[in-house]
């Protein structure tokens, strides 16, 4: 992962963590449920963006290297990992 991508991810993760602390505070203060739900949705959207950035990076680096490489086992492993991630997500 290049330094720019790493910096972007760390910033987004820190932001999501800050929002989570805010949600915890809102629950402690018995905030209005819809307000809490909206904040949870915002954190989920932020984490989805983190996943998108990570997937893009993975496809451009690890997966591309495996597909262009000579090791069929490595190619199969990369494809299996991707499939497993999306299969697991659909079961949630």
Secondary structure, DSSP 8 states (H G I E B T S, - for coil): --HHHHHHHHHHHHHHHHHHHHHHHHHHTT--HHHHHHHHHHHHHHHHHHHHHHHHHHIIIIIHHHHHSS-HHHHHHHHHHHHHHHHHHHH-
